[in-house]
């Protein structure tokens, strides 16, 4: 009871940094967030967490703050350490953050101030800006990820994934099935290969209905009148021989 995952949700002071809770429509089920595990929300010992099933389960991927970006239209992830110290490496993941490969993007360590552009388009280019020393001017470094990928994606590179809430597939009355990229597939997603979705309505259940005015839902699902409501006190102008409908709750 004193150990939960608490996620940070606040606006970054750096407009070029990745948000604290990030998702992308072309990467269904994948959510990236920073937070802490413990009894309460805290700004110390912050880690990076990723879920692949829309928040049902989470896993810790970095035990310090990173900025994580979607690449290849959500098919890959890029992580940059969020630190005031100069860095020279980035991390890439092709399986939704389960495994990471480390790459050097500069020969001289760079104080990173931010990332320009929205990674994920066809060009597969990310621009990092910063400075090599506190006295130097800003530097722009363009990283072209094309050589890392092997080929264009095909239909065999995708699997189906069903959205669920702790096993319950009917969410707000709908079943939703998505196509998502297989893990560890180094293929480039084309612009016309945005995620496809199939939806189907679920049969209505008791949980889809509210109790009538003056009635309250009970543990067994039934609706009984509240302590302040007297159903028989409803006044009706009724002529002898006529009838009217009265609520059952």
Secondary structure, 3 states (H helix, E strand, C coil): CCCEEEECCCCCCCCCCCCCEEECCCCCCCEEEEEEEECCCCCCCCEEEEECCCCCCCEEEECCCEEEEEECCCCEEEEEECCCCCECEEEEECCCCCCCEEEECCCCCEEEEEEECCCCCCCCEEEEEEECCCCCCCEEEEEECHHHCCEECCHHHEEEEECCECCECCECCEEEEEEEECCCCCEECCCCCCCCEEEEECCCCHHHCCCCCCEEECCCCCEEECCCCCHHHCCCCCCCCCCCCCCCC
